[in-house]
Amino acid sequence: MKNIAPPVLAVESIRDRFPALQRKQNGRAVAYFDGPGGTQVPREVIAAIVDYLSSHNANTHWAYPSSIETDEIIAQARGALAEFISAQPSEIVFGANMTTLTFHLARALGRDWGPGDEIVITELDHHANVAPWRALEKERGITIRIARILPEKGQLDWEDFERQLNPRTRIVAVGAASNALGTITDVRRAAAAAHAVGALVFVDAVHYAPHRLVDVREIDCDFLSCSSYKFYGPHLGVLYGREHLLAQVDFPKLLPAPDGPPERAETGTQNHEGIAGAAAAIEFLASLAEGDTRRQRLASAYAELHTRGAALLKQLWEGLAAIDHVRLFGPPPEALRTPTVAFTIAGISPAEAATRLAERGLYLSHGDFYAATVIDRLGLAPEGLIRAGCSCYTTSNEIERLLSAVQDVSHGPTGQPTPVLANETQPN
């Protein structure tokens, strides 16, 4: 008998779970294309945060009930995030955000490094995966090597990347996906090359994790970071580290604080309500499909969401390509990439274009997205790009609304908002 893939919820059912999608702008339903900068949040996540603050709010490791409940909630969240990336709960570190966690890890690792040691970073990365390692250049005297990108393709130059590696390389810091261009980089290949010269591997999966299911064992990385607010959760950072490395790294910590992994890497009191919300975000994603385990449900959900995202990406890319004065950046739809599209409109700054689109209820981000080196290499500094990202709640009709608006903005007069069209009042 032929196996039938488990069904995944229709986009209309998914949308019903997001209160933010009821928002209106100038009489139009808001279409959120700002997911690469932070997605909207389903009711389940909101409920988990409210429940924690209402019924369990306490600090950890004490004998009274709400403290014990807090410990349990954090432990359950470590389990959920571990299953999300195919790790162990003891390998999951929570923190304020990916940037803060990366600075914390870099400084801890850097205590053992000095002149003669080298770190490899790339031009394609968000600066949260650049500045923490750059800081060691000044603080510890280490050498930074930078792997170039191919600007015309928006992809990593692998020949140049491999030239940067040598026996002095201590760590390779590489992004799994570009938040500016949507490029997906083969981080397994990067990890294999790094390990071949004895280096550690740090992967920034912040933009990757919302679109592809992470498997740290398959990637074979030593450290990996992501942010729950990019996959329908609250503002919270997550760091994975191999358990033996978390136990060895000389993290700055208070003497009485726990000394075993992963808590030894967590400085001070954590965002407990955010941790509860992050676990709920994983449960939300798993609830979109069926399966015997949470990981199986996540795999099924991600496979279908990838298929839907690819169709939306193709529709958006081809539609924008057909509009005069629009220039697209990054790899084409058939390449390995996320459903995130970067573009410019001739004669209109990205900020002005985003403002005009927002008047029509279309929320897009603009600028350099903290991927400043990418913008420099593309010759677009300081204004940057306009970025449209597709999320699990994005619809084909919203893409059509965006294309129509970009067409008008690229050709029409400035100033006054255009009238509301009948189909723009509908949420999907």
C-alpha positions in Angstrom: 0.0 0.0 0.0 1.3 3.4 -0.9 2.3 5.7 2.0 0.5 8.9 2.1 2.2 11.9 3.7 0.4 13.2 6.8 -1.7 16.3 6.1 -0.5 19.7 7.1 -3.0 22.4 8.1 -4.3 24.7 5.3 -3.0 28.2 5.4 -6.4 29.5 6.3 -6.4 27.4 9.5 -2.9 28.5 10.3 -3.9 32.2 9.9 -6.8 31.8 12.3 -4.3 31.2 15.1 -2.5 34.6 14.7 -4.3 37.5 16.3 -2.0 40.1 14.6 -3.5 39.2 11.2 -6.7 41.0 12.2 -4.8 44.4 12.1 -5.9 47.0 9.5 -3.9 49.8 8.0 -5.9 52.5 6.2 -8.8 50.1 5.9 -6.8 47.3 4.5 -5.9 44.0 6.1 -2.2 44.0 7.0 0.0 41.6 5.1 3.2 40.9 7.1 6.2 40.4 4.9 8.6 41.3 7.7 9.1 37.7 9.0 12.9 37.7 8.4 13.1 40.4 11.0 10.6 38.7 13.3 7.4 36.7 12.7 4.0 37.2 14.3 3.0 35.0 17.2 0.2 32.4 17.5 -2.3 32.3 20.4 -0.6 29.2 21.9 2.6 31.2 22.4 0.8 34.1 23.9 -1.1 31.8 26.2 2.0 30.1 27.4 3.7 33.4 28.3 0.5 34.6 30.1 0.1 31.3 31.9 3.7 31.4 33.2 3.5 35.0 34.5 0.0 34.4 35.9 0.5 31.1 37.7 4.2 30.1 37.9 6.3 33.2 38.1 9.4 32.5 40.3 13.1 32.2 40.3 14.7 28.8 40.0 16.1 25.9 42.2 14.1 26.6 45.4 11.8 24.3 47.3 8.4 26.0 47.0 5.9 25.0 44.3 6.1 27.9 41.8 10.0 27.6 41.7 9.7 23.9 41.2 7.2 24.5 38.4 9.6 27.1 36.8 12.4 24.5 36.9 10.1 22.0 35.2 9.0 24.5 32.5 12.6 25.3 31.7 13.5 21.6 31.5 10.6 21.0 29.2 11.6 23.9 27.0 15.2 22.6 26.8 13.7 19.3 25.6 11.5 20.9 23.0 14.3 23.0 21.6 16.7 20.0 21.7 14.2 18.0 19.6 13.7 21.0 17.3 17.4 20.9 16.3 18.2 17.2 17.0 20.3 17.8 20.1 20.2 16.9 23.7 18.5 19.1 26.4 21.9 19.5 28.2 23.2 21.1 25.0 20.6 23.9 24.9 21.6 27.3 26.3 19.1 30.2 26.6 19.9 33.9 26.5 18.7 37.4 25.6 19.2 37.0 21.9 21.6 35.4 19.4 23.9 38.4 19.4 24.4 38.5 23.1 25.0 34.7 23.2 27.5 34.9 20.4 29.5 37.6 22.2 29.4 35.6 25.4 30.6 32.4 23.6 33.3 34.3 21.6 34.8 35.9 24.7 34.8 32.6 26.5 36.5 30.8 23.7 38.9 33.7 23.2 40.3 33.4 26.7 42.4 30.5 25.4 43.5 32.2 22.1 46.0 34.9 21.2 48.4 36.1 18.5 48.9 33.5 15.8 45.4 32.1 16.2 42.9 32.7 13.4 39.2 32.9 12.9 37.4 32.6 9.6 34.2 34.7 9.0 32.3 35.5 5.8 31.1 38.5 3.9 27.6 37.0 3.6 26.9 37.0 7.3 24.7 39.1 9.6 27.1 41.2 11.8 26.0 39.3 14.9 28.2 36.6 13.4 31.0 39.1 12.6 31.4 41.6 15.4 31.8 39.1 18.3 34.7 37.4 16.5 36.1 40.8 15.4 36.2 41.9 19.0 38.8 39.2 19.7 41.0 40.8 17.1 41.3 43.8 19.5 41.0 42.0 22.8 43.2 39.0 22.1 45.3 39.8 19.1 44.0 37.0 17.0 43.8 37.3 13.2 40.5 37.5 11.3 40.3 36.0 7.8 37.2 36.9 5.7 35.8 34.6 3.0 34.4 36.6 0.1 31.0 36.4 -1.6 30.2 36.4 -5.3 28.1 39.6 -5.5 26.5 38.7 -8.8 25.2 35.4 -7.3 24.8 36.4 -3.7 26.6 33.2 -2.7 29.7 32.3 -0.8 32.9 32.0 -2.9 33.9 28.5 -1.9 37.4 28.6 -3.4 38.1 31.7 -1.4 36.6 30.2 1.7 38.8 27.1 1.5 41.9 29.3 1.0 41.3 31.0 4.3 41.6 27.7 6.3 44.8 26.5 7.7 46.2 24.7 10.8 46.1 28.0 12.8 42.3 28.3 12.3 40.6 28.0 15.7 37.0 28.5 14.6 34.9 29.0 11.5 31.8 31.2 11.9 29.4 30.8 9.1 25.7 31.6 8.5 23.4 28.9 7.3 21.2 31.4 5.5 21.5 35.1 4.6 18.8 37.2 6.2 19.4 39.8 3.5 19.4 37.7 0.3 17.8 34.4 1.3 20.9 32.5 0.2 21.3 29.1 1.9 25.0 28.0 2.5 26.1 24.4 2.7 27.2 24.6 6.3 27.9 20.8 6.3 30.5 21.4 3.7 31.9 24.3 5.7 32.0 22.2 8.8 33.9 19.3 7.1 36.5 21.7 5.7 36.9 23.4 9.1 37.2 20.1 11.0 39.8 18.9 8.5 42.2 21.6 9.8 41.2 21.0 13.4 38.9 24.1 13.8 35.6 24.4 15.6 32.5 25.4 13.7 29.9 28.0 14.8 26.7 28.2 12.7 24.3 31.2 12.7 21.0 29.5 11.9 18.7 32.5 12.8 17.4 32.9 9.3 17.7 29.2 8.4 15.7 27.7 11.3 12.3 29.2 10.3 12.5 27.6 6.9 14.6 24.4 7.1 14.5 21.9 10.0 17.9 22.0 11.7 19.8 18.8 12.5 23.0 19.7 14.3 24.2 16.1 14.1 23.8 16.0 10.3 25.5 19.4 9.9 28.2 18.3 12.3 28.7 21.7 13.9 30.1 22.4 17.3 28.0 25.4 18.1 24.8 26.8 16.5 22.5 29.7 17.4 18.9 30.6 16.5 16.2 33.0 17.7 12.7 31.9 18.6 11.1 35.2 17.5 12.0 34.2 13.9 9.9 31.0 14.2 6.7 32.3 15.8 8.0 32.6 19.4 9.0 35.4 21.7 12.2 37.4 21.7 14.7 34.9 23.0 18.1 33.5 21.9 19.1 29.9 21.8 22.6 28.5 21.7 23.5 24.9 21.0 26.9 23.5 22.0 28.2 20.0 22.1 27.9 18.9 25.7 31.6 18.3 26.3 32.5 21.7 24.8 30.0 23.5 27.0 31.6 21.7 30.0 35.1 22.8 28.9 34.7 26.4 27.7 35.7 29.0 30.2 32.5 30.9 30.4 32.4 34.0 32.6 30.1 33.1 35.5 29.4 33.8 39.1 31.1 31.4 41.5 27.9 30.1 43.2 26.1 29.6 39.8 25.6 26.0 38.4 28.9 24.6 37.0 27.5 22.0 34.7 26.3 22.3 31.2 24.1 24.0 30.0 23.5 26.3 32.9 27.1 27.3 33.3 26.8 29.1 30.0 23.7 31.1 31.2 24.5 34.3 33.0 22.0 35.5 35.6 18.3 35.0 35.8 16.8 34.0 32.5 13.7 35.2 30.7 11.5 32.4 32.0 8.3 33.6 30.3 10.1 33.8 27.0 11.5 30.3 27.5 7.9 29.0 28.1 6.9 30.9 24.9 9.7 29.4 22.9 8.6 25.9 23.8 5.1 26.8 22.8 6.4 27.9 19.4 7.9 24.5 18.8 4.6 22.9 19.8 2.8 25.2 17.4 5.0 24.1 14.5 4.7 20.5 15.4 0.9 20.8 15.7 0.7 21.7 12.0 1.2 18.1 11.0 0.8 14.5 12.2 3.4 12.0 13.3 4.4 9.5 16.0 6.9 11.9 17.6 7.3 15.6 17.9 10.4 15.5 15.6 8.3 13.6 13.0 5.6 16.1 13.1 8.1 18.9 12.8 9.7 17.2 9.8 6.3 16.8 8.1 5.3 20.4 8.8 8.6 21.8 7.6 8.4 19.7 4.3 5.0 21.1 3.4 5.8 24.6 4.5 8.9 24.5 2.3 6.8 23.4 -0.7 4.4 26.3 0.0 7.1 28.8 0.5 8.9 27.8 -2.7 5.6 28.4 -4.7 5.2 31.8 -3.0 8.8 32.7 -3.7 8.5 31.8 -7.4 5.3 33.9 -7.7 7.0 36.9 -5.9 10.3 36.7 -7.8 8.7 36.3 -11.2 6.2 39.0 -10.5 8.8 41.5 -9.4 11.1 40.6 -12.3 8.3 41.6 -14.7 8.0 45.1 -13.2 10.0 48.0 -14.8 12.5 49.7 -12.5 12.7 46.8 -10.1 16.0 45.1 -9.5 16.3 41.7 -7.7 19.2 40.5 -5.7 20.3 37.1 -4.5 20.0 33.6 -6.0 17.0 32.8 -8.2 14.0 30.7 -7.0 15.5 27.4 -8.4 18.6 27.8 -6.2 19.0 26.7 -2.7 17.4 29.6 -0.7 14.7 30.7 1.7 11.5 32.5 0.5 13.0 35.9 1.2 13.4 38.3 -1.6 15.5 41.5 -1.7 15.0 44.2 -4.3 15.2 47.9 -5.1 13.0 50.3 -7.1 14.9 52.8 -9.3 14.5 56.4 -8.2 12.9 55.5 -4.8 14.9 54.9 -1.6 14.1 51.6 0.2 12.8 53.6 3.2 10.4 55.6 1.0 9.2 52.5 -0.8 8.6 50.7 2.5 6.7 53.7 3.8 4.4 53.8 0.7 3.8 50.1 0.8 3.0 50.3 4.5 0.2 52.8 3.7 -1.4 50.0 1.7 -1.1 47.6 4.6 2.0 45.8 3.3 4.7 45.6 6.0 8.2 45.1 4.6 11.6 45.8 6.1 14.3 48.0 4.5 17.9 48.9 5.0 21.0 46.7 5.6 19.3 44.2 8.1 22.7 44.2 10.0 24.2 42.4 7.0 26.2 45.5 6.3 29.1 43.8 4.4 26.6 42.3 1.9 25.1 45.7 1.2 28.6 47.2 0.7 29.6 44.4 -1.7 26.5 45.0 -3.7 27.2 48.7 -3.9 24.0 49.7 -2.1 25.3 51.4 1.1 24.0 53.3 2.9 20.3 52.9 1.8 20.3 49.1 1.4 17.4 47.0 0.1 13.7 46.3 0.4 13.1 42.8 1.8 9.9 40.7 1.5 9.8 37.4 3.4 7.2 34.7 3.3 6.1 33.0 6.5 3.7 30.1 7.3 0.7 32.6 7.2 1.6 34.2 3.8 -0.9 33.7 1.0 -0.8 33.9 -2.8 -3.3 36.7 -2.6 -1.0 38.7 -0.4 1.7 38.2 -2.9 -0.6 39.6 -5.6 -1.4 42.6 -3.4 2.3 43.3 -3.0 3.1 43.0 -6.7 0.3 45.3 -7.6 1.5 47.8 -5.0 5.1 47.7 -6.1 3.9 48.2 -9.7 2.0 51.3 -8.6 4.8 52.6 -6.4 7.4 52.2 -9.1 5.4 54.1 -11.7 2.8 56.2 -9.8 2.9 59.7 -8.2 4.3 60.1 -4.7 2.3 61.3 -1.7 -1.3 60.3 -1.3 -2.3 56.7 -0.5 -4.3 55.0 -3.2 -7.9 54.0 -2.6 -8.8 50.7 -1.0 -9.6 48.0 -3.5 -12.3 45.5 -2.7 -10.0 42.5 -2.6 -7.5 44.3 -0.3 -10.0 44.2 2.6 -9.8 40.5 2.8 -7.2 38.8 5.1 -6.1 36.2 2.7 
